Amino acid sequence: MFTMVILRRRFEAIIGEMINALFRSGRSGVLNTAMDFSCSLTDANFQSISLAQGLPVHVGAIDLIPRAIVAKFGDDIRPGDCFVNNSGYLGNTHCADFTVCAPVFVEDRIAFYVIARAHLGDIGFPTPTTYSPRSRDVYEEGLMLPCVRIQKDYRDVPEVIDICKANIRVPEQFYGDYLAVLAAVRTGESRLKAVCEKYGAGTVRQFVDEFQNYAERMARRAIAALPKGRVSKEMLYDSETDLYPGGIPIRATIEVDPEEELITVDLRDNVDNLPLGINMTESTTTAAVMTAVLNVLGADVPRCTGSFRRVKPLMREGAAIGKPRFPAATSSATTNLCHALIPHLQSMFADLRGDLGTAYGTIGMPGSCAVVSGTDTRHGRPFVNQLIMGYWGGPAMHGHDGWLTYGSGASQGILWQSSVEVVEQQQPIIIERLEVRVDSGGAGEWEGAPGADCVIRPREGDVRFMVNSASRDNPPAGVRGGQPGAAMMIARLAGDGVREELPISVDTVVRPGEKLLSLGCGGGGFGDPLRRAPEKVLAALKAGRISAERAASVYGVIVDTSGPEPVLNEAATLARRETKRQGALQ
């Protein structure tokens, strides 16, 4: 038993070393500042071992990567090989996630696969972005590497590298990022070999199997404690297609069977593939289901194949949420619909029982998370990179307010927020303002996190901004009496102060003298706002998250702001809340 505990921590440490290698050597800001990457391991039987340190959307179905390699190459896999895959049709998330996988040979046979998945700053789209919600098919989504060998005998396959460099706008940045991903994979390989040498390959294999069984037992126990029930629910996602002018429906049915200790999530009733780049992939659909369910089961349940055995996702081919049918476009498979599906599923558990699940959080990306591109006049070279700033708006849950730096359901707070100073150093832009958007969090007994109020301008020269937003027509909803968060909004500010509101999918050039305004959405609230502790309302007011007007009108909390410090008026608060409750009953 003692050895098993040591090996569990050692495997976690190996992934930590892989992450550190990639983070410290990545070339683009989306890697070396925002950490939009994940590292993982599976054994030879494709059992994922430790996923707690990765982005949920990246690692929730990571086993599909080595499965694709074996399906394609069979016995033609050798020590020193390394494979790259960015195809959503072969187990990858979406085309911008450059996924590298290497086999680890122990005693002349494959014992493990080490995997690093990194979001590149550019992947050769017709436009300088890594998401293209308006793509009509896969042929409009840049460079595709459908599970190909990129190293043989620990040496690059030069033709593959040349193809990548020839199709990516910033080839030097790409190659630096590739080397960082490769460093992560080779670090994992060497550390795993050392562990097997120290403890013995048989002992390590025994640990992997026992750990999976332990994770499954923990999942069974957690499911057995849930109420038996079946919940079906539909939400609407902001639409940019005439096919669904009122919004794209997202449908799900969750069945919890505590006797069988199994949760089934049925997504087969969703709409067919759309002529847009927001179709999900098998990888992102599976990961979304696992993320939502494991969040409900709790942190004590390990995130690995063992616990995933107790969750049964049902999906169909040719659906926007499910398995895409070729050549459907999937470049935004990790965002948009994925952002919506995860909190939608989590909210359904709140419908099942009042202390479960969450409200809805940020869906889509604010303008402060745009892909920016142009020519950097400071050195005369092109630049392209994704910003990750003001990515806030976490959903409230029973007992807890929303997490400010939540990002989305796909990232769950794992993404780092880009440093303003580093962003201004790396790109020719100035961040004029980045602050809490007052009164944007959804009201509730537990309040959704606020969005960000951000203003960006070019330093000199034109800058192109491209981003997939949402949450404008359908802002993040509250649950169990909680209110929705504020809607997302992106606008271009002209030099004369005129504000031009931009569409959901933003592709705009901001010129010197102009600015981009990004108002991020707030997360939905959980529970009746009139049940929120007045002291918490006062604290939020002091922190600048809400105004005195909102405290009174929504929470029924009266605060005297005439003095140097806001003061709670308890008697007036009791009276206001009673009046509001009586009004609600009429």
N, C-alpha and C positions, 0 to 999 in steps of 0.2 A: 504493500500500500504506500509506504514511504517513497519508494522509487516512482510510483505512478504520479504522486504529487509533484515530485521534482521534475519529471518529464513534462507534465502539463505546463509548469512555469517555464521550462526550457523552451518549449515550442512557442509560447507567447513571446519569450525573449528573442527568439530567432526572427519572428515577424517584426518585432520592434527594431531589430538590427537592419532588416530589409527596408523598413520605412525610413530609418535614419539615413541609409545610404542614398536612397532616392531623393529625399528631401534636401539633403545637403549638396547634392550634385546636379539637381535639375536646373535647366537653363531658363525656362519660361516662368513667369510670375505665377501662373496658375498652379505650378508644381512647387516652386521654392518659396512661395508666400502663402498661397491658399490651400496647399496640400490636397489638390483634387486628384488623388490617386489612392490605391489600396494594394496591399500585399496579402498573399494567402498561400496555404499549403493544402494539398490533398495527398492521400496515400495512393498506392497503385490501383486500388479499387474505387478511386474517385471520391473517397470520403473526405469532406472538408473537416479540418481539425480545429482551427481557432479563427473566428471571424470577428471578434469583438472590437478590433482596432481599425477596421475598414469601413468605408462608406457603405451603408446597407444595400444601396442599389448596385454597388460594385461586387459585393461578396455573397449576396443571398442566393446566387445560383452559379457560383464560381466553378463548380464541378463540370459544367457544360464545356469548359475550355479544354481540359485534358481528354474528355470524352470525344470531342471533335478531332483532336490530334490522332487518337488511336483509331477512330473510324476512318480517317483519311490515309494514315501512313501504316497502320497495322504493325507488322514486325520490323518495318524499316525505320526504327528509332534507335539511335546510338548515343553513347556517352559523348558529351560535347555539343549535342544538338540543342537548338533553341528555335522556337516557333513563334510567329507573330500572327495575330488574328484581330481584325477589327470589323468582322462581318456579323451583322445582326441575324443573319440566317444560319450561322454556324456557332451559335452559343455565346456570341459577344453581346454587350449591352447596346452600344451604338457606335457609329463609325469613328467618332473622335476619341473613343477610349482605346488607345493603342495597348493591346494586351499581349504580353510576352510570357511564354511558358517554357520551362526546361525540365526534362526528366532527371531524376536523381537516381543513379545506379548504385546499388549496394550488393556486394556478392554477385556481381555479373547479371543482375536483373533490376528492373525498375522497382524502386521502393516508394518513391514519392514524386510528386510534381510540384515545382515552385512557380508561383504566378505573381506577376506585377502588372497592374492595370493603371494606366496614366492617361489623363485627359490632355491631349495636345492643344497647343495654341492655334494650330492651323492643320487642316488635313486635306487641303486642295479643293475645297468647294469652288463653284463658279464665283461665289462672293466670299470675302474674307470673314468667315465665321465658322464655327464648329457645330452650329445648329441651323437647320433650315426648315422652319415649319411650313414654308410654302413649296417645298420640293414636291414634285408630282410623282417621282419614282426614284429608285435607287441610283439611277444614272445621273442624277443631279446632285449627288451627295459626295463627290470627291473620290479620293483614292480608296480603293478597296483591296484589302489583303486577306483573302479567304483561307486563313490557316495555312501559311507557307513557312518553309524553313528559312530562317534569317541568319542562323549560325550553324556551321558544321565543323566538328573538331575544334570547337571553341574559337573559330574564326568567322568573321562576317562573310555572308554570301554577298559579294560586291554588287551583283546585278540587282538584288532586292534593295540594297541601300541606295543605289543609283536611281532606281525607279521612285523611291520615296523622295529623295532630294529633288528630282526633276518635277515632282507634282505638288510640292509644298512651297509656299511663298517665302518662308524663312528657313532655308535648308540648314544653315548653321545652327539655328535654334533647335530645329528638329533633331539633328544628329546629337547635339548635347543632351537633349531629353532622352533620346534612345539609349545613349550610353548610361544615363542615370538609371533608367529602367533595367537595363542589362546588369548594372552593378547590383541592384537589389536582388535580381534573380540568382546571380552567381554567388552572392553572399549567402542567400538561403541554401543553395546547393552545398556549399562548403560546410556550413554549420550543421546541416542535417547529416552529412557524412561523418562529421566528428562525433555527433551524438550517437550514431549507430556503432561507431568504433568503440566508444567509451562504454556503452551499456549493452551492446550486442543487438544485432538486427532483430532477433527473435523477441527480445524484451520490448523493443520499441514497437514492433508490430502488435504485440500483446497490449501495450498501452493504448494504441490507437483504437483497437477494437473495444477495450474496456471503457475507454472514454466515451465512445459513441453510445454504448449501452447505458452508461451513467446519464448522459444527456437525455436519452430517450426516457429513462425512468423519471427524471426530473420533469420532463414535459408531460408525461402521463399524470404525475401527481398534480401538477398545476391545472391540467384540463379537468381532472376528476373533481376539483374544487369549484368549477364553474357551474352555473345553472344550465340545465338542458334547455335548448331552444333553437328556433330557426328564425332568422331575420332577413328580410329582403328590403332593399332600399335603392332608390335612384337619386342621383344628383345631376346637375347640369354644369358642363364645362364651357367656358366662353368660346363661341364659335366664330370661325372666319370662313366658313363654307356655306354656300346657299343650300346645301343638303340639309342643314340643321340650323335654320336662322334663329331659333330660340335658344340654342345651346346644344352641345353634343351630350346625349345622355350617357351616364356611366352607371351600370347596373351590377349589382352583386347580391348573392344569397349566401349567408353564413349559417352553417348548422353545427352546433356544439353538442357532442354526444359524450357526456362525462362517463357513461358506463363503458363505452368502447375506448374512451380516452383518446378521442379523435376530433379534429376540427376540419370541416370541409368548406372550402370557399369556391363557389361556383360562379364563374365569370362568362359562361358561354352565351349569355343573352345579350352581349354587347354588340354594337353596330359593326358592320363590315369595315375592312380597311378603307381608310380615307385617302383622297388624292392630296394628302398633306404629309409633311415630315414628322408628324406627331404620333404615328403608329408605334405601339410598344412592341418589344421583342419577347421571345420566350424567356430570355434571361431577366429582363426588367419586370415582366409580369410575375414570374416566380418570386423574384426578390421582393417585390412589393407585398405579395401575400405573406411571405415569411417575416418581413419587417413588421407589418401590422399585427400579426398574430403573436409573434415573440414579444413585442412590446406589452401586450396584454398579459402574457404568461409571467413576465417579471424578469428581473436581472439575474436571478439565481439559476435560470435555465441556460445552459451553455448554447451559444450560437454555432451550431455545426450540424453535420448530416444527421446525427442521432436524434436531435430534437426535431429536425425537419421531417422525420419519418411520421410524426404524429399530426402533420398538417397536409391536407390533400387539396392542392389547387386543381381546379377543373377549367380548362380553356379550350378554345377551338382555333383551328387554322383559318386564316382569312379574316380575323377580327381585329379591330383597332386596339383592343385590349386582349392580348393572347399571342398566338403565333402569327407573324405576318405571312402573307402569301406573296411570293416573288412576282413582280418587282416593287412591292409597296415601299415607300420611303420611311425610314426609321431614324433619321438623324437626331430627332428630339425625343427618342424613346426613354431617356433617363429623366426628362423634365416633364412639363405640361401634363399629359394624361397620367403619367406616373406620380407626379406631385399630387394630383387629385385623388388617385385611387387609394393611396396609403391612408390619408386621414379619413377618407370615406369609409374604408373598412374599419378603422379604429372607432369611428363614430357609431358604427353599428353595434359594437360591443357596449357602448354607453346606452344604447336602446335596450340591450339585453338585461343590463343591471346598472343601477345608478352610480356605482363606484368603479366602473370599468371604462376603458377607452379614453378617447380625447375628443375635443372639438376639432374643427378644421384649421389647418395652418396655411402658411404661404403656398399658393399655387401659381406656378410660373415664376419668372425672375424679374426683379425690378430693373429699372434703367441703370442703376448703380452696379449691376452685374453684367453689363453689356460686353460683347467682344468689340474691342476698339482696334482700329487699324488706320494706316496712312503712311506718310513719310515723316520720319523724325528729322526735322531740320537741324537739330543739334549735331548730327553726324551724317546726314544725307542718306540714311538707310531706311528701308521699309520696316514697319513694325506691325505685329498683330498679336494680341493677347486678350485673355478674358479677365475682367475684373470680378472680384468677389468682395463687394462692400455693401454694407447696409442690408444684408441678406437676413432679415429678422422676421418677426411676426410668428412666433411659435404658438401652437394651440394650448389652451388651458386644459387641465384634466382634474379629476376629483382630487382635491387636496393640494393642488399646486397651480400657481399662475404659469402662463406661457413662458417658455425659455426665449430670451431676447435673441440670441445668436443661433437660433434653431436652423435657419436656412430653409429647408423643406423636408418633407417626409422621406425623400430619397437620401438626404445627407444626415438628418437627425443631429445637427450640431457638430458633426465631425469636421466639416470644412472649416478651415481657419478664415477669418475675415482679413482681407488684404490690408496691409499697413498703408495709410495715406501717404506717408513720406516715401515709402518704397515705390508705391504706384507712381508718384510724381517723378521719381528718379528714373524709373524704367520706361515710362511713356511720356510723351510731350503733352500732358494734360495737368490741369490744376483742379484740386477738389476744394471748391469754395466753401462748401457746407456739408457736414455729415452729422446729423443730430436726430434725436427722437422726434417722431411725428406725433405731436400732442393729440390726445383723444382718438388715436387710431386703433388701439387694442379693443377687442370685443368685450363688452361688459358681462360680468357674471359673478357668481359667488367666488369663482376663481377667474381671473381676468386674462384674456389673451395678450400676448406680448405685442408691443407697438411695432409699427413699421418705421422705416427710416425716411428722413427728409434730406435729400442729397442734391447738390448742384455741382455740375462739372463743366469746365470750359477748356478749350484748346489753349495750349501755351502760345503757339504760333503755327499757322498752317491749318488746313482742314483735317478733321478727325471724323471717321465714319463710325457710327454706333449701330450695332445690330444686337437685338435681344428678343427672346420669346417671353413676353409677359402674359399675364392672365389676371384673374381675380378682379377684373374691372366690372363686368356685368354680373358676375356671381362671386362676390367677395367671400372669404372664409367664414363659414357658418358656425354659429354656436350650437350647443346641445343642451338638453335638459333645462331649457329656459334661458340659456346663455344667448347673448346677442352676437351678430356678425361683426367681424373686424371691418375697418374702413377699406374701401376699394383701392386698388392699385391705379396709379396714373403716371404717365410719362409725357413730357411736353418739351418742345424746343422753345427757348426764350430768345426772341430777337433783340437786337441792340436797343430798339426803342421801347422795350418792355412788353411787346405783344406776345402773348402765349399761344402757341399752336399745339393743341393736344394731338398726340400721335396714336396710330392704331395699335392693336394688340401686338402684332408682330412688327417690331420697329426696325427699319433700315433707313437711317437718316445721316446726312452729313452736317456736322456742326462747324461753322466757320468762325474765324476770329471775330470777336465782338458778340457772338452768340453763346448760348449756354444750353445744357441739357438739364432739365428738372426731373428728378425721380422721386415719386412719393410711393413708398412701399406699403403694401397692405398690412393690416394688423391681423393677429390670430383671433379665432373665435373664442367666445367665453363659454364657461361651463357652469351651469346652475343659475338660479335666480339672482340677479344683481342686488336685490333688496336684502339678501342674506349675507352679503359680503360684510366682513367686520369693518366698522367705521374707521378703526385705526389703520387698516390697510388702505382705505380710500385716502385718508389724510397723508399717509406715507407716499402714495403714488403722486399726489398733488405736490408734495414737497420735492419729490424727485423730478418733477417736470413732465411726468407721463400723462397726466390728465389736468384739466382745468377745473376751477371752482364751479363753473357753470355745469360741466358734465357731472361733477360730484353731486350736485343738487338735483339735476333733472333726471339722471339715470339711476344713481345710487341712493338718492334721497338723503344724502349726507350734507349737512349745512356746515360750512367752514367760514369763519371770520378771517378775512384776508386784509383787514384794515391796519393791523399792527405789523411789526417787523417780522413776525413768524405766523404762519397760518395756525388758527386755533379751532379745534372741533367744538361745535355747539351741540352738546348731547341732547338737550331738551328739544331744540328745534329739529334735530335729526329724527328723534322718536316720533314727533308729530308729523313730519313730512313723510316718513315711511308708512305710517299708519294711513295717511291720506292716500298715498299711492296704492297701497294694498286694497283699500276700499274701492278706489276707482277701477282697479283691475277686476274686482269681483262683479262690478255692475255690467 
